[in-house]
Amino acid sequence: MVLMDRNIFSWNESTFGQNITTPVISFSLGSQGLDTCSLQLDLSIPVAFGLTDEPRRHRRALDGRGFGGTQFSDNGTDVGSGIDSTMTYHAFDVPAATTVVVMHLSWWDHAAAYRVFFRQGALPTEELYDDMETVMEEDVVLAWHRETGSSRTWIPNIERRRGKLYVGIQTRGSQTFLHNAPSADDYKLRASTVSCMSWKYTPEQWDNDCGVILDSSESAMRCNCSFPKPEAVIGGSVHFPPNSIDFDKIFGNPESLTENDKVFYVLIGEWALYLLLMIILNVDFRRLREKIGNDSTPPKRKSQLEQLSVLPPDRMPASYLYHITVTTGSMFGAGTSARIGFQLFGSKSKSAVKTLNPGGESLLRGGAYDFIMPVKQPLGHLELLHIWHDNTGGGDAASWFLREIIVKDVQTDRT
């Protein structure tokens, strides 16, 4: 048996070594004649429950109502007040049926008492719930002298099931329950999920197939696993769900800005990078350089090409017609004012060299232009198209991006 402080199986893409938080235990009986034996292990692994960070302390005066609340960020999905107006609801995701949920409630008002209701798949009420726990400070005066917040960690007595776990918190008065739901600023509710994992050599991944029993008094987790071979690797996972952020109420709660500053820095950086990339991808820098260049006299803008043009025939009579459609690309700088020439080759003959815009008329980006080309005799089956431009447009109008060109025989209606 070998005990390792860290997870050595951290290369796998499904784990990255992040879901194993306890020491890893490797156990093997050897390989001499024991390949057909199975293995049943019952191990105890130390684990830490509760909060991973200390709540901030603010000394306050003791009055008839006890201490005022200290504002914390809320964990899980805060669903607010639901069907019961005396409860504040929270929701947590349970990843697997073998996972044990550990609840941790901390509050500053030592005189306060809470009733915590649990229900799986639906919001709990005073009549319908799976488990209920009363949480209060046992010795209020001693807690006040400690100058720290009160806290309680426990395991709810609920059925282990994957899905959504809803938690309702209700403030308990001295005689009766208060009619208003408690504010999430007065307490901090956290949930951690604890599970035992076994390493599978064939798929090379951790599997959540071990039974787990928690002993919060001893701060230990007990793993019960079965293996088909006399070798096993077992580790424990304690996962604290991250803080949730309600962006609709973020500016009304200044504390959330300071408690989650790294998250906001990342979001602001992503938005700034997104805006910068949008500017870079959408600005025509070649045209911008021309505008701010030393040449103060702007180039003379040429006229645009007509949407429909007739290419003059080289010989008469020319009664056979071809319909040519030229489409320019839609990206920046795709248009041109350079002269464009082409020549068609068919199985019977070829056309003369034609010019689409003899005067250098501009073809705009994203534009479609139609041309009628009369010829003396049919070219036959079209086999080759040779098209070019002479780069005389100037600036970004010298280049040209041709998206497509379609040649159609008007007589046979074939393209």
JOKA-V187435 format. One record per residue. RES is the residue in three letters. PHI is phi in degrees with one decimal (* if undefined). BURIAL is b if it has 9 or more other ideal C-beta (glycine too) atoms within 8 Angstrom, else e. Layout:
res->RES phi->PHI burial->BURIAL
res->RES phi->PHI burial->BURIAL
//
This chain:
res->MET phi->* burial->e
res->VAL phi->-124.3 burial->e
res->LEU phi->-109.4 burial->e
res->MET phi->-115.7 burial->b
res->ASP phi->-68.5 burial->e
res->ARG phi->-124.7 burial->e
res->ASN phi->-77.4 burial->b
res->ILE phi->-85.5 burial->e
res->PHE phi->-95.5 burial->b
res->SER phi->-108.8 burial->b
res->TRP phi->-85.7 burial->e
res->ASN phi->-67.4 burial->b
res->GLU phi->-67.9 burial->e
res->SER phi->-86.1 burial->e
res->THR phi->-122.4 burial->b
res->PHE phi->56.1 burial->e
res->GLY phi->73.1 burial->b
res->GLN phi->-93.5 burial->e
res->ASN phi->-91.0 burial->b
res->ILE phi->-104.0 burial->b
res->THR phi->-113.9 burial->e
res->THR phi->-111.0 burial->b
res->PRO phi->-58.9 burial->b
res->VAL phi->-99.9 burial->b
res->ILE phi->-109.4 burial->b
res->SER phi->-111.9 burial->b
res->PHE phi->-132.2 burial->b
res->SER phi->-150.0 burial->e
res->LEU phi->-99.1 burial->e
res->GLY phi->94.8 burial->e
res->SER phi->-121.9 burial->e
res->GLN phi->-87.7 burial->e
res->GLY phi->72.2 burial->e
res->LEU phi->-116.6 burial->b
res->ASP phi->-66.3 burial->e
res->THR phi->-89.9 burial->e
res->CYS phi->-86.8 burial->e
res->SER phi->-102.6 burial->e
res->LEU phi->-135.5 burial->b
res->GLN phi->-121.9 burial->e
res->LEU phi->-118.2 burial->b
res->ASP phi->-133.0 burial->e
res->LEU phi->-116.4 burial->b
res->SER phi->-115.5 burial->e
res->ILE phi->-120.2 burial->b
res->PRO phi->-67.5 burial->e
res->VAL phi->-150.2 burial->b
res->ALA phi->-103.2 burial->e
res->PHE phi->-105.0 burial->b
res->GLY phi->88.5 burial->e
res->LEU phi->-76.8 burial->b
res->THR phi->-92.1 burial->e
res->ASP phi->-135.2 burial->e
res->GLU phi->-80.1 burial->e
res->PRO phi->-68.0 burial->b
res->ARG phi->-70.1 burial->e
res->ARG phi->-108.0 burial->e
res->HIS phi->-135.8 burial->e
res->ARG phi->-69.8 burial->e
res->ARG phi->-128.7 burial->e
res->ALA phi->-73.6 burial->e
res->LEU phi->-91.1 burial->e
res->ASP phi->-126.1 burial->e
res->GLY phi->-64.2 burial->e
res->ARG phi->-95.9 burial->e
res->GLY phi->90.0 burial->b
res->PHE phi->-82.7 burial->b
res->GLY phi->-74.4 burial->e
res->GLY phi->-77.9 burial->b
res->THR phi->-102.4 burial->b
res->GLN phi->-82.2 burial->e
res->PHE phi->-124.2 burial->b
res->SER phi->-74.9 burial->b
res->ASP phi->-100.1 burial->b
res->ASN phi->-94.6 burial->b
res->GLY phi->74.8 burial->b
res->THR phi->-92.8 burial->e
res->ASP phi->-81.1 burial->b
res->VAL phi->-98.5 burial->b
res->GLY phi->70.7 burial->e
res->SER phi->-85.7 burial->e
res->GLY phi->-113.4 burial->b
res->ILE phi->-71.1 burial->e
res->ASP phi->-108.6 burial->b
res->SER phi->-73.0 burial->e
res->THR phi->-93.2 burial->b
res->MET phi->-120.9 burial->b
res->THR phi->-108.0 burial->b
res->TYR phi->-105.2 burial->b
res->HIS phi->-136.7 burial->b
res->ALA phi->-132.9 burial->b
res->PHE phi->-131.2 burial->b
res->ASP phi->-94.8 burial->e
res->VAL phi->-98.2 burial->b
res->PRO phi->-74.5 burial->b
res->ALA phi->-151.6 burial->e
res->ALA phi->-72.3 burial->e
res->THR phi->-88.6 burial->b
res->THR phi->-86.9 burial->b
res->VAL phi->-101.8 burial->b
res->VAL phi->-96.9 burial->b
res->VAL phi->-115.5 burial->b
res->MET phi->-101.2 burial->b
res->HIS phi->-135.1 burial->b
res->LEU phi->-118.7 burial->b
res->SER phi->-127.2 burial->b
res->TRP phi->-152.3 burial->b
res->TRP phi->-99.3 burial->b
res->ASP phi->-74.8 burial->b
res->HIS phi->-64.7 burial->b
res->ALA phi->-81.0 burial->b
res->ALA phi->-78.8 burial->b
res->ALA phi->-134.8 burial->b
res->TYR phi->-128.0 burial->b
res->ARG phi->-110.1 burial->b
res->VAL phi->-112.3 burial->b
res->PHE phi->-105.6 burial->b
res->PHE phi->-124.0 burial->b
res->ARG phi->-155.6 burial->b
res->GLN phi->-94.6 burial->b
res->GLY phi->85.4 burial->e
res->ALA phi->-157.0 burial->e
res->LEU phi->-71.4 burial->b
res->PRO phi->-79.0 burial->b
res->THR phi->-129.8 burial->b
res->GLU phi->-68.3 burial->e
res->GLU phi->-98.2 burial->e
res->LEU phi->-117.0 burial->e
res->TYR phi->-161.0 burial->b
res->ASP phi->-91.7 burial->b
res->ASP phi->-159.2 burial->b
res->MET phi->-140.3 burial->e
res->GLU phi->-133.1 burial->b
res->THR phi->-95.1 burial->b
res->VAL phi->-119.6 burial->b
res->MET phi->-156.1 burial->e
res->GLU phi->-87.0 burial->b
res->GLU phi->-72.4 burial->e
res->ASP phi->-125.0 burial->e
res->VAL phi->-66.7 burial->b
res->VAL phi->-65.3 burial->e
res->LEU phi->-65.5 burial->e
res->ALA phi->-66.1 burial->b
res->TRP phi->-67.1 burial->b
res->HIS phi->-71.4 burial->e
res->ARG phi->-68.7 burial->e
res->GLU phi->59.9 burial->e
res->THR phi->-127.5 burial->e
res->GLY phi->-73.6 burial->b
res->SER phi->-81.8 burial->b
res->SER phi->-152.5 burial->b
res->ARG phi->-150.7 burial->e
res->THR phi->-121.0 burial->b
res->TRP phi->-155.8 burial->e
res->ILE phi->-109.0 burial->b
res->PRO phi->-65.8 burial->b
res->ASN phi->-88.1 burial->e
res->ILE phi->-128.3 burial->b
res->GLU phi->-70.3 burial->e
res->ARG phi->-75.8 burial->e
res->ARG phi->-154.7 burial->e
res->ARG phi->-78.7 burial->e
res->GLY phi->138.8 burial->e
res->LYS phi->-93.0 burial->b
res->LEU phi->-109.2 burial->b
res->TYR phi->-99.4 burial->b
res->VAL phi->-125.3 burial->b
res->GLY phi->-113.3 burial->b
res->ILE phi->-114.7 burial->b
res->GLN phi->-128.7 burial->b
res->THR phi->-79.7 burial->b
res->ARG phi->-105.5 burial->b
res->GLY phi->-85.0 burial->e
res->SER phi->-70.0 burial->e
res->GLN phi->-117.5 burial->e
res->THR phi->-122.8 burial->e
res->PHE phi->-82.7 burial->b
res->LEU phi->-67.6 burial->b
res->HIS phi->-86.5 burial->e
res->ASN phi->-107.8 burial->e
res->ALA phi->-70.1 burial->b
res->PRO phi->-67.4 burial->b
res->SER phi->-80.8 burial->e
res->ALA phi->-67.3 burial->e
res->ASP phi->-77.4 burial->e
res->ASP phi->-89.3 burial->b
res->TYR phi->-151.9 burial->b
res->LYS phi->-133.1 burial->b
res->LEU phi->-108.6 burial->b
res->ARG phi->-130.2 burial->b
res->ALA phi->-126.5 burial->b
res->SER phi->-123.4 burial->b
res->THR phi->-108.1 burial->b
res->VAL phi->-118.2 burial->b
res->SER phi->-150.3 burial->b
res->CYS phi->-101.4 burial->b
res->MET phi->-119.8 burial->b
res->SER phi->-121.4 burial->b
res->TRP phi->-87.6 burial->b
res->LYS phi->-102.0 burial->b
res->TYR phi->-73.5 burial->e
res->THR phi->-68.4 burial->e
res->PRO phi->-83.9 burial->e
res->GLU phi->55.6 burial->e
res->GLN phi->-158.3 burial->b
res->TRP phi->-81.6 burial->b
res->ASP phi->-121.9 burial->e
res->ASN phi->-94.2 burial->b
res->ASP phi->-121.9 burial->e
res->CYS phi->-100.3 burial->b
res->GLY phi->-77.2 burial->e
res->VAL phi->-137.8 burial->b
res->ILE phi->-128.6 burial->e
res->LEU phi->-103.3 burial->b
res->ASP phi->-125.7 burial->b
res->SER phi->-67.2 burial->b
res->SER phi->-69.7 burial->e
res->GLU phi->-95.1 burial->e
res->SER phi->52.8 burial->b
res->ALA phi->-144.5 burial->b
res->MET phi->-119.6 burial->b
res->ARG phi->-109.8 burial->b
res->CYS phi->-104.3 burial->b
res->ASN phi->-122.3 burial->b
res->CYS phi->-130.9 burial->b
res->SER phi->-118.9 burial->e
res->PHE phi->-133.3 burial->b
res->PRO phi->-73.9 burial->e
res->LYS phi->-122.9 burial->e
res->PRO phi->-78.7 burial->b
res->GLU phi->-149.4 burial->b
res->ALA phi->-154.4 burial->b
res->VAL phi->-132.3 burial->b
res->ILE phi->-126.6 burial->b
res->GLY phi->-144.5 burial->b
res->GLY phi->-109.5 burial->b
res->SER phi->-128.2 burial->b
res->VAL phi->-120.9 burial->b
res->HIS phi->-117.9 burial->b
res->PHE phi->-102.7 burial->b
res->PRO phi->-59.0 burial->b
res->PRO phi->-70.4 burial->e
res->ASN phi->-63.0 burial->e
res->SER phi->-91.6 burial->b
res->ILE phi->-125.3 burial->b
res->ASP phi->-92.3 burial->e
res->PHE phi->-70.6 burial->e
res->ASP phi->-72.2 burial->e
res->LYS phi->-117.6 burial->e
res->ILE phi->-68.0 burial->b
res->PHE phi->-80.0 burial->e
res->GLY phi->-85.2 burial->e
res->ASN phi->-129.2 burial->b
res->PRO phi->-60.8 burial->e
res->GLU phi->-63.0 burial->b
res->SER phi->-66.0 burial->b
res->LEU phi->-68.5 burial->b
res->THR phi->-83.9 burial->e
res->GLU phi->-75.6 burial->b
res->ASN phi->-121.1 burial->b
res->ASP phi->-62.5 burial->e
res->LYS phi->-65.6 burial->e
res->VAL phi->-63.5 burial->e
res->PHE phi->-68.2 burial->b
res->TYR phi->-62.2 burial->e
res->VAL phi->-65.6 burial->e
res->LEU phi->-64.2 burial->e
res->ILE phi->-63.3 burial->e
res->GLY phi->-63.6 burial->e
res->GLU phi->-65.3 burial->e
res->TRP phi->-65.0 burial->e
res->ALA phi->-64.8 burial->e
res->LEU phi->-65.5 burial->e
res->TYR phi->-62.9 burial->e
res->LEU phi->-64.4 burial->e
res->LEU phi->-64.4 burial->e
res->LEU phi->-65.5 burial->e
res->MET phi->-63.1 burial->e
res->ILE phi->-66.8 burial->e
res->ILE phi->-64.0 burial->e
res->LEU phi->-79.7 burial->e
res->ASN phi->-109.4 burial->e
res->VAL phi->-90.9 burial->e
res->ASP phi->-86.3 burial->e
res->PHE phi->-69.9 burial->e
res->ARG phi->-66.4 burial->b
res->ARG phi->-68.5 burial->b
res->LEU phi->-65.5 burial->b
res->ARG phi->-65.0 burial->e
res->GLU phi->-65.7 burial->b
res->LYS phi->-70.8 burial->e
res->ILE phi->-98.2 burial->e
res->GLY phi->-73.2 burial->e
res->ASN phi->-72.8 burial->e
res->ASP phi->-75.9 burial->e
res->SER phi->-80.4 burial->e
res->THR phi->-91.7 burial->e
res->PRO phi->-66.9 burial->e
res->PRO phi->-65.2 burial->e
res->LYS phi->-70.1 burial->e
res->ARG phi->-79.2 burial->e
res->LYS phi->-83.8 burial->b
res->SER phi->-71.9 burial->e
res->GLN phi->-84.3 burial->e
res->LEU phi->-74.8 burial->b
res->GLU phi->-65.8 burial->e
res->GLN phi->-66.4 burial->e
res->LEU phi->-131.1 burial->e
res->SER phi->-135.2 burial->b
res->VAL phi->-112.5 burial->e
res->LEU phi->-81.9 burial->b
res->PRO phi->-63.8 burial->e
res->PRO phi->-73.8 burial->b
res->ASP phi->-87.0 burial->e
res->ARG phi->-140.0 burial->e
res->MET phi->-116.1 burial->e
res->PRO phi->-74.5 burial->e
res->ALA phi->-132.6 burial->b
res->SER phi->-99.7 burial->e
res->TYR phi->-93.9 burial->b
res->LEU phi->-114.8 burial->b
res->TYR phi->-122.6 burial->b
res->HIS phi->-107.2 burial->b
res->ILE phi->-115.2 burial->b
res->THR phi->-117.1 burial->b
res->VAL phi->-114.6 burial->b
res->THR phi->-120.4 burial->b
res->THR phi->-91.5 burial->b
res->GLY phi->-63.7 burial->b
res->SER phi->-101.0 burial->e
res->MET phi->-79.2 burial->e
res->PHE phi->-63.8 burial->e
res->GLY phi->77.5 burial->b
res->ALA phi->-75.8 burial->b
res->GLY phi->-72.2 burial->b
res->THR phi->-155.8 burial->b
res->SER phi->-120.5 burial->b
res->ALA phi->-74.7 burial->b
res->ARG phi->-75.7 burial->b
res->ILE phi->-113.5 burial->b
res->GLY phi->-121.9 burial->b
res->PHE phi->-154.6 burial->b
res->GLN phi->-150.2 burial->b
res->LEU phi->-102.3 burial->b
res->PHE phi->-123.2 burial->b
res->GLY phi->-119.6 burial->b
res->SER phi->-73.0 burial->e
res->LYS phi->-104.7 burial->e
res->SER phi->-162.1 burial->e
res->LYS phi->-132.9 burial->e
res->SER phi->-85.6 burial->b
res->ALA phi->-73.9 burial->e
res->VAL phi->-68.8 burial->e
res->LYS phi->-114.0 burial->b
res->THR phi->-120.2 burial->b
res->LEU phi->-72.7 burial->b
res->ASN phi->-132.8 burial->b
res->PRO phi->-59.7 burial->e
res->GLY phi->-90.2 burial->e
res->GLY phi->75.2 burial->b
res->GLU phi->-62.6 burial->b
res->SER phi->-82.4 burial->b
res->LEU phi->-104.5 burial->b
res->LEU phi->-77.2 burial->e
res->ARG phi->-67.2 burial->b
res->GLY phi->78.2 burial->e
res->GLY phi->-88.2 burial->b
res->ALA phi->-120.6 burial->e
res->TYR phi->-128.1 burial->b
res->ASP phi->-109.0 burial->b
res->PHE phi->-133.3 burial->b
res->ILE phi->-106.3 burial->b
res->MET phi->-115.6 burial->b
res->PRO phi->-83.0 burial->b
res->VAL phi->-132.4 burial->b
res->LYS phi->-74.4 burial->b
res->GLN phi->-141.3 burial->e
res->PRO phi->-65.6 burial->b
res->LEU phi->-85.7 burial->b
res->GLY phi->85.3 burial->e
res->HIS phi->-69.4 burial->e
res->LEU phi->-70.1 burial->b
res->GLU phi->-119.4 burial->e
res->LEU phi->-152.1 burial->e
res->LEU phi->-127.1 burial->b
res->HIS phi->-113.6 burial->e
res->ILE phi->-134.3 burial->b
res->TRP phi->-154.9 burial->e
res->HIS phi->-140.8 burial->b
res->ASP phi->-101.3 burial->e
res->ASN phi->59.0 burial->e
res->THR phi->-101.8 burial->b
res->GLY phi->-74.8 burial->b
res->GLY phi->88.1 burial->e
res->GLY phi->66.8 burial->b
res->ASP phi->-76.7 burial->b
res->ALA phi->-83.6 burial->b
res->ALA phi->-78.6 burial->b
res->SER phi->-85.7 burial->b
res->TRP phi->-153.8 burial->b
res->PHE phi->-113.3 burial->b
res->LEU phi->-89.6 burial->b
res->ARG phi->-79.7 burial->e
res->GLU phi->-160.4 burial->e
res->ILE phi->-139.2 burial->b
res->ILE phi->-119.1 burial->e
res->VAL phi->-112.6 burial->b
res->LYS phi->-123.1 burial->b
res->ASP phi->-80.9 burial->b
res->VAL phi->-64.9 burial->e
res->GLN phi->-71.9 burial->e
res->THR phi->-96.9 burial->e
res->ASP phi->60.2 burial->e
res->ARG phi->-111.3 burial->e
res->THR phi->-109.4 burial->e
//
